[in-house]
Amino acid sequence: MKLVCVVLLTIITLGCGYGHNYGTMGGSAPQLMQVVPNAVNAGGPSFTLTVNGSSFSMNSVVYWNAMPLSTKFLTANQLVATVSASLIAMPQTVTVYVNSNGTVSNTMRFTVN
C-alpha cells in the first residue's frame, strides 16, 4: 500500500508539472561572468552584445541600464542581445544584467567611451 501511494504521488506530481524545471537551469539565479565586447566608442553603430554566464533560460532578457534589450537565447551559458546605436550615442558607464523568470543576476559594467 505504501508503494502504491508513493507511485501515485509521483505520477500526480509529475503530471502537474512539478519536478520539472522549465525556468532557469538547476533552479539557481542567473550569473553573469563576461560581456563581449565590454566597451565601445560613443557614436558607433548598433552591435551584438554577447553575455556569458550560467543559469540562463529560454526567456532570459538582457537589460541595459534597466531597459530590456532584444535578446536571443543560445544556451544556458550564453545569450546575445542587440544594442542600438541610440544607446551608445554618448559616453557613459552602463549597468548590464539578466532577468530570468523574475530572478535578476549580478551586474556588470559596460563602458561607452
C-alpha positions as a Markdown table, in Angstrom:
| # | Residue | x | y | z |
|---|---|---|---|---|
| 1 | Met | 0.0 | 0.0 | 0.0 |
| 2 | Lys | 2.8 | 2.4 | 0.9 |
| 3 | Leu | 4.5 | 1.7 | -2.5 |
| 4 | Val | 1.2 | 2.4 | -4.3 |
| 5 | Cys | 0.8 | 5.7 | -2.6 |
| 6 | Val | 4.4 | 6.8 | -3.4 |
| 7 | Val | 3.9 | 5.8 | -7.1 |
| 8 | Leu | 0.6 | 7.7 | -7.3 |
| 9 | Leu | 2.0 | 10.7 | -5.6 |
| 10 | Thr | 4.9 | 10.7 | -8.1 |
| 11 | Ile | 2.6 | 10.4 | -11.1 |
| 12 | Ile | 0.3 | 13.2 | -9.8 |
| 13 | Thr | 3.3 | 15.5 | -9.1 |
| 14 | Leu | 4.9 | 14.9 | -12.5 |
| 15 | Gly | 1.6 | 15.2 | -14.2 |
| 16 | Cys | 1.0 | 18.7 | -12.7 |
| 17 | Gly | 4.4 | 19.9 | -13.9 |
| 18 | Tyr | 6.1 | 19.8 | -10.6 |
| 19 | Gly | 9.5 | 18.2 | -10.6 |
| 20 | His | 10.3 | 19.8 | -14.0 |
| 21 | Asn | 12.4 | 22.8 | -14.2 |
| 22 | Tyr | 11.1 | 24.9 | -17.1 |
| 23 | Gly | 12.9 | 28.1 | -15.8 |
| 24 | Thr | 16.5 | 28.6 | -15.1 |
| 25 | Met | 18.8 | 25.6 | -15.3 |
| 26 | Gly | 19.1 | 23.9 | -11.9 |
| 27 | Gly | 16.8 | 26.5 | -10.3 |
| 28 | Ser | 19.6 | 28.8 | -9.5 |
| 29 | Ala | 19.8 | 32.5 | -10.1 |
| 30 | Pro | 21.4 | 33.6 | -13.4 |
| 31 | Gln | 25.0 | 34.7 | -13.1 |
| 32 | Leu | 27.0 | 37.0 | -15.4 |
| 33 | Met | 30.6 | 36.2 | -16.0 |
| 34 | Gln | 31.5 | 38.2 | -19.1 |
| 35 | Val | 30.1 | 40.6 | -21.6 |
| 36 | Val | 31.7 | 40.8 | -25.1 |
| 37 | Pro | 32.6 | 43.4 | -26.0 |
| 38 | Asn | 32.9 | 45.2 | -22.7 |
| 39 | Ala | 33.4 | 48.7 | -24.2 |
| 40 | Val | 32.6 | 50.5 | -27.5 |
| 41 | Asn | 33.2 | 54.0 | -28.8 |
| 42 | Ala | 30.3 | 56.5 | -28.5 |
| 43 | Gly | 28.6 | 57.3 | -31.7 |
| 44 | Gly | 29.2 | 53.9 | -33.2 |
| 45 | Pro | 26.8 | 51.6 | -35.0 |
| 46 | Ser | 24.4 | 49.1 | -33.3 |
| 47 | Phe | 26.1 | 45.9 | -32.2 |
| 48 | Thr | 25.5 | 42.5 | -30.8 |
| 49 | Leu | 26.4 | 42.1 | -27.1 |
| 50 | Thr | 27.3 | 38.5 | -26.1 |
| 51 | Val | 26.6 | 37.7 | -22.5 |
| 52 | Asn | 28.4 | 34.7 | -21.0 |
| 53 | Gly | 27.4 | 33.2 | -17.6 |
| 54 | Ser | 25.2 | 30.5 | -16.2 |
| 55 | Ser | 21.6 | 29.5 | -15.4 |
| 56 | Phe | 20.1 | 31.4 | -18.4 |
| 57 | Ser | 16.7 | 30.2 | -19.7 |
| 58 | Met | 14.8 | 30.5 | -22.9 |
| 59 | Asn | 13.0 | 33.6 | -21.6 |
| 60 | Ser | 16.1 | 35.4 | -20.2 |
| 61 | Val | 16.3 | 39.0 | -21.1 |
| 62 | Val | 19.5 | 41.2 | -21.1 |
| 63 | Tyr | 19.0 | 44.6 | -19.5 |
| 64 | Trp | 20.9 | 47.8 | -20.4 |
| 65 | Asn | 20.6 | 50.4 | -17.6 |
| 66 | Ala | 17.2 | 48.8 | -16.6 |
| 67 | Met | 16.0 | 48.8 | -20.2 |
| 68 | Pro | 15.3 | 45.4 | -21.8 |
| 69 | Leu | 17.1 | 44.5 | -25.0 |
| 70 | Ser | 16.0 | 42.3 | -27.8 |
| 71 | Thr | 17.6 | 39.0 | -26.5 |
| 72 | Lys | 18.2 | 35.7 | -28.1 |
| 73 | Phe | 18.9 | 32.5 | -26.0 |
| 74 | Leu | 21.7 | 30.4 | -27.4 |
| 75 | Thr | 22.5 | 28.1 | -24.4 |
| 76 | Ala | 22.1 | 28.1 | -20.6 |
| 77 | Asn | 25.5 | 29.8 | -20.6 |
| 78 | Gln | 25.2 | 32.3 | -23.4 |
| 79 | Leu | 22.8 | 35.0 | -24.6 |
| 80 | Val | 23.1 | 37.6 | -27.3 |
| 81 | Ala | 21.4 | 41.0 | -27.3 |
| 82 | Thr | 21.1 | 43.8 | -29.8 |
| 83 | Val | 22.3 | 47.2 | -28.6 |
| 84 | Ser | 21.0 | 50.0 | -30.8 |
| 85 | Ala | 23.2 | 52.9 | -31.9 |
| 86 | Ser | 21.0 | 55.3 | -30.0 |
| 87 | Leu | 22.0 | 53.6 | -26.7 |
| 88 | Ile | 25.7 | 54.4 | -27.3 |
| 89 | Ala | 25.4 | 57.9 | -28.7 |
| 90 | Met | 27.1 | 59.5 | -25.8 |
| 91 | Pro | 30.0 | 58.4 | -23.4 |
| 92 | Gln | 28.6 | 56.7 | -20.3 |
| 93 | Thr | 29.0 | 53.7 | -18.0 |
| 94 | Val | 26.2 | 51.2 | -18.3 |
| 95 | Thr | 24.9 | 48.5 | -16.0 |
| 96 | Val | 24.2 | 45.2 | -17.7 |
| 97 | Tyr | 22.3 | 42.3 | -16.1 |
| 98 | Val | 20.0 | 39.4 | -16.9 |
| 99 | Asn | 16.4 | 38.8 | -15.7 |
| 100 | Ser | 15.5 | 35.1 | -16.0 |
| 101 | Asn | 12.0 | 34.2 | -14.9 |
| 102 | Gly | 11.8 | 37.1 | -12.5 |
| 103 | Thr | 15.2 | 36.4 | -10.9 |
| 104 | Val | 17.9 | 39.0 | -11.5 |
| 105 | Ser | 21.6 | 38.3 | -12.0 |
| 106 | Asn | 24.6 | 40.1 | -10.7 |
| 107 | Thr | 25.5 | 43.2 | -12.7 |
| 108 | Met | 28.5 | 44.0 | -14.9 |
| 109 | Arg | 29.7 | 47.4 | -16.2 |
| 110 | Phe | 29.9 | 48.3 | -19.8 |
| 111 | Thr | 31.8 | 51.4 | -21.0 |
| 112 | Val | 30.8 | 53.7 | -23.8 |
| 113 | Asn | 34.0 | 55.7 | -24.4 |
